[in-house]
Amino acid sequence: MPLRDHFRPPLDDLRHWEGFHATWPVMIVALLRHKLPRHYFAEPRVRSAEDVYEVLVYDEKRHCRVVAAVEIVSPANKDRPEHRQAFVSKCLGLLRELASVVLVDVVTTRTQNLYGELLNLLGPSDPSLKPEPPLLYAVACRTTKKEDWLLETWVRPPHAWPSVADAALVARR
């Protein structure tokens, strides 16, 4: 699915962002159905009243434990400090449970960068966020243990984005 700015002209007058956001998780699940290895499955979660647009990937062998999530940012996730904190805390909780997280932000009407806020909680920095963080971005994050726990991230500018389903597969590995 090509990414377009649904929050500014010309698309903002032609299409509603809510339709795009609500449809995207279902489409990602449909793509993952054919790409995930056996014993893994994906389910969409869309609760527009709570501004939740996500895909969760589960491992059947580990009692249906969440192993990856695709979190799609909504305008309300960025509109107030407490909403940004709640969204970033959810992502942080997933990473602490050793689930990989793909964060997709296509909201261009609010300039806060939730990936940067996540990194502020974790401590590391990312040179791609300086001097001006990008408005559109996708990032895959996972924690791994080599000697000590390590956060690995892959940030892509919009022109280099793989499909979100492929990003979820990379993050799960």
ABEGO torsion letter per residue (X at the ends): XBBBBAABOAAAAABBAAAAAAAAAAAAAAAAAAABBBGBBBBBBBBAAAGBBBBBBBBAAAGGBBABBBBBBBAAAAABAAAAAAAAAAAAAAAAAGBBBBBBBABAABABBAAAAAAAAAGBBBAAAOABBBABBBBBBBBBBBABBBBBBBBBBAAABBBAAAAAAAAAX
